[in-house]
Amino acid sequence: MNNDIEAVLYSQEQIDRRLDELAAALTNKYHNQNPLVVSVLTGAMIFTSDMLKRLNFRLNVDLVDVSSYDGANSTGQVKLLQDLKSNVAGRDVIIMEDIIDTGRTLKYLVQLLKDRGAKSVAVCALLDKPARREVDIEGDYVGFTTPNEFLVGYGLDYNNLYRNLPYVGILKQAVYAN
């Protein structure tokens, strides 16, 4: 599996340090609130889990599955595969996302939560890849701004593989070009 990686972009140690910083910023903002943390499946599950252990305030957690990808390619169509169980009306919501890429999925999700009456919606993403952005959306709390490479590891996948790598790496083009 590691042989498929061209280069490690962010080591586990770099990720841990950045998550500590993100958690401190979120704790500072939400320490007197009870927000709903929404993890976007499946990519953000590792990021969300590690962040939850660092957050020092009362919160609730829910899961949503939204996708606009088929393998390595964005379809341009956003699908809600699994809806939230929680009512977001009047709640502060923090979306935990693995990567902001085209932005289509995230923009759809933010609008959905606002339409359902969320008091506020903040986006906390491990990675931001602005070179691929197709819609106008930004993260409120971002771990790293990345180059326009195919990234895997720490929850990010290619065909549901590589999520379990403890780092974020650049996938060799030969792996996904076929």
URLINCOR-V926670 format. One record per pair of residues at least 12 apart in sequence whose ideal C-beta (glycine too) atoms are under 6 Angstrom apart, sorted by the first residue. I is the first residue (numbers start at 1). J is the second residue. D is the distance in Angstrom with one decimal. If there is no record, write none. Layout:
BEGIN
i = [I | I]
j = [J | J]
d = [D | D]
END
This chain:
BEGIN
i = [4 | 4 | 5 | 6 | 6 | 7 | 8 | 8 | 9 | 9 | 9 | 10 | 10 | 11 | 12 | 12 | 18 | 19 | 22 | 23 | 23 | 25 | 26 | 27 | 27 | 27 | 30 | 31 | 33 | 34 | 35 | 35 | 35 | 36 | 36 | 36 | 36 | 37 | 37 | 37 | 38 | 38 | 38 | 38 | 39 | 39 | 40 | 40 | 41 | 41 | 43 | 43 | 43 | 44 | 44 | 44 | 46 | 46 | 47 | 47 | 47 | 48 | 62 | 62 | 62 | 64 | 65 | 65 | 66 | 66 | 66 | 67 | 67 | 68 | 68 | 71 | 72 | 74 | 78 | 78 | 78 | 88 | 88 | 88 | 89 | 90 | 91 | 91 | 92 | 92 | 93 | 93 | 93 | 94 | 94 | 95 | 96 | 97 | 98 | 98 | 98 | 99 | 100 | 100 | 100 | 101 | 101 | 102 | 102 | 103 | 103 | 103 | 104 | 106 | 107 | 107 | 122 | 123 | 123 | 124 | 125 | 125 | 126 | 127 | 127 | 128 | 128 | 129 | 131 | 149 | 150 | 150 | 151 | 152 | 153 | 153 | 153 | 153 | 154 | 158 | 158]
j = [172 | 175 | 169 | 170 | 172 | 170 | 167 | 169 | 168 | 169 | 170 | 144 | 168 | 167 | 166 | 167 | 143 | 50 | 141 | 54 | 55 | 141 | 55 | 55 | 56 | 57 | 57 | 57 | 92 | 58 | 59 | 92 | 94 | 60 | 86 | 91 | 93 | 59 | 61 | 94 | 62 | 64 | 93 | 95 | 63 | 96 | 64 | 97 | 63 | 65 | 98 | 155 | 156 | 96 | 97 | 98 | 154 | 155 | 98 | 126 | 155 | 96 | 84 | 85 | 86 | 84 | 81 | 82 | 80 | 105 | 109 | 79 | 81 | 104 | 105 | 159 | 176 | 102 | 104 | 105 | 108 | 113 | 116 | 118 | 117 | 119 | 118 | 119 | 119 | 120 | 113 | 118 | 121 | 122 | 124 | 123 | 124 | 125 | 126 | 155 | 156 | 127 | 125 | 128 | 139 | 129 | 132 | 132 | 134 | 133 | 135 | 137 | 135 | 137 | 135 | 137 | 140 | 139 | 140 | 141 | 139 | 142 | 143 | 144 | 146 | 142 | 145 | 146 | 148 | 170 | 171 | 176 | 168 | 171 | 165 | 167 | 168 | 169 | 168 | 171 | 176]
d = [5.5 | 4.9 | 3.9 | 4.4 | 4.8 | 4.9 | 5.0 | 4.9 | 5.0 | 6.0 | 5.8 | 5.9 | 4.4 | 5.2 | 4.4 | 5.4 | 4.6 | 5.7 | 5.2 | 3.4 | 5.5 | 6.0 | 6.0 | 5.9 | 4.7 | 5.8 | 5.0 | 4.8 | 5.6 | 4.6 | 5.5 | 4.1 | 5.2 | 4.9 | 5.6 | 5.0 | 5.0 | 5.2 | 5.0 | 4.9 | 5.4 | 5.6 | 5.9 | 5.0 | 5.3 | 4.8 | 5.9 | 5.0 | 5.6 | 4.2 | 3.6 | 4.7 | 5.7 | 4.9 | 5.3 | 4.4 | 5.7 | 4.0 | 5.7 | 4.6 | 5.5 | 4.1 | 4.8 | 5.9 | 4.4 | 5.3 | 4.0 | 3.7 | 5.6 | 5.1 | 5.5 | 5.6 | 5.9 | 4.9 | 4.9 | 5.8 | 4.9 | 5.1 | 5.6 | 5.5 | 4.2 | 5.4 | 5.0 | 4.4 | 3.6 | 5.4 | 5.8 | 5.8 | 5.3 | 4.8 | 5.4 | 4.7 | 4.9 | 5.0 | 5.7 | 5.0 | 5.4 | 4.3 | 5.5 | 4.9 | 5.6 | 4.1 | 4.9 | 4.7 | 5.4 | 5.1 | 4.9 | 5.6 | 4.3 | 5.1 | 4.3 | 4.3 | 5.7 | 5.5 | 4.8 | 4.6 | 4.4 | 4.5 | 5.1 | 4.1 | 4.3 | 5.3 | 4.4 | 5.5 | 5.1 | 4.6 | 5.0 | 4.9 | 3.9 | 4.5 | 4.6 | 6.0 | 5.5 | 4.8 | 3.3 | 5.2 | 4.8 | 5.0 | 5.1 | 5.7 | 5.5]
END
